[in-house]
Amino acid sequence: MLVDDARRIAAAIEERLNAGASQGLKATVRADENRPTSVPAGAGRPTFISYFIEIADGTRMASLTLGQAAGLLEDVKPDWDPDRLFDAIRAMDVSVEETP
């Protein structure tokens, strides 16, 4: 299931980075649910669930699709610091937000 893949990717990213220079980094799974406003008569109302990996270091946060997170996992090295990680995320055209 996708949720299992999302949890595995998030755990692997967090483990790899926290073993090196990015201690304190969190990678969590976020699920967005969407239901269509109209469905054909007699049909049930489906729920579509999209999974994202949110990566945060306490001052910044980025939300990646599963494909983006899997690609990041392939590229990331244990010696990356948070700045290098978020530079790589920005290079994937993903928005990085400042957090309070």
C-alpha positions as CSV (number, residue, x, y, z in Angstrom):
1,M,0.0,0.0,0.0
2,L,1.1,3.6,-0.5
3,V,0.9,4.4,3.1
4,D,3.4,1.7,3.9
5,D,5.7,3.0,1.1
6,A,5.3,6.5,2.5
7,R,6.2,5.4,6.1
8,R,9.2,3.4,4.8
9,I,10.6,6.3,2.8
10,A,10.1,8.8,5.6
11,A,11.8,6.5,8.1
12,A,14.7,5.9,5.8
13,I,15.3,9.6,5.1
14,E,15.1,10.5,8.8
15,E,17.4,7.6,9.8
16,R,20.0,8.4,7.1
17,L,20.2,12.1,7.9
18,N,20.0,11.8,11.7
19,A,23.0,9.4,11.6
20,G,25.1,12.2,10.3
21,A,25.2,16.0,10.3
22,S,21.4,16.6,10.3
23,Q,20.4,15.5,13.7
24,G,17.0,16.7,14.8
25,L,15.5,16.4,11.4
26,K,12.0,15.0,11.1
27,A,10.4,13.2,8.2
28,T,6.7,12.5,8.6
29,V,3.9,11.2,6.5
30,R,0.9,13.5,5.7
31,A,-2.3,12.2,4.1
32,D,-4.6,14.5,2.1
33,E,-8.1,13.1,1.5
34,N,-10.3,14.4,-1.3
35,R,-13.9,13.4,-2.2
36,P,-15.6,14.3,-5.5
37,T,-18.4,16.8,-5.0
38,S,-20.7,14.8,-7.4
39,V,-20.9,11.2,-8.3
40,P,-23.1,9.3,-10.8
41,A,-26.4,8.1,-9.4
42,G,-26.1,4.8,-7.6
43,A,-22.3,5.1,-7.2
44,G,-20.6,5.4,-3.9
45,R,-18.6,8.4,-3.0
46,P,-14.9,7.4,-3.3
47,T,-12.2,9.0,-1.2
48,F,-8.9,9.7,-2.9
49,I,-5.9,9.8,-0.6
50,S,-2.6,11.4,-1.5
51,Y,0.4,10.8,0.6
52,F,3.3,13.3,1.1
53,I,6.5,13.3,3.1
54,E,7.1,16.4,5.2
55,I,10.7,17.1,6.0
56,A,11.4,19.7,8.8
57,D,14.4,20.8,10.8
58,G,12.6,23.2,13.2
59,T,13.1,26.3,11.1
60,R,12.1,25.0,7.6
61,M,9.6,22.6,6.2
62,A,9.1,21.0,2.8
63,S,6.4,18.7,1.5
64,L,7.4,16.2,-1.1
65,T,5.4,13.7,-3.1
66,L,6.4,10.0,-2.7
67,G,8.3,10.1,-6.0
68,Q,10.2,13.2,-5.0
69,A,11.0,11.8,-1.6
70,A,12.2,8.5,-3.1
71,G,14.5,10.4,-5.4
72,L,15.8,12.4,-2.5
73,L,16.5,9.2,-0.6
74,E,18.7,8.0,-3.5
75,D,20.7,11.2,-3.6
76,V,21.0,12.1,0.1
77,K,24.3,11.4,1.9
78,P,24.7,10.9,5.7
79,D,27.1,13.9,5.8
80,W,24.6,16.4,4.4
81,D,23.8,19.2,6.8
82,P,20.2,20.7,6.8
83,D,21.3,23.5,4.5
84,R,22.5,21.0,1.9
85,L,19.3,18.9,2.2
86,F,17.0,21.9,1.7
87,D,19.2,23.1,-1.2
88,A,18.6,19.7,-2.8
89,I,14.9,20.0,-2.2
90,R,14.7,23.4,-3.7
91,A,16.6,22.1,-6.7
92,M,13.7,19.7,-7.2
93,D,11.4,22.8,-7.6
94,V,9.8,22.1,-4.2
95,S,8.8,25.0,-2.0
96,V,10.6,25.3,1.3
97,E,8.7,27.2,3.9
98,E,10.1,29.0,7.0
99,T,8.5,27.7,10.2
100,P,8.1,29.7,13.4
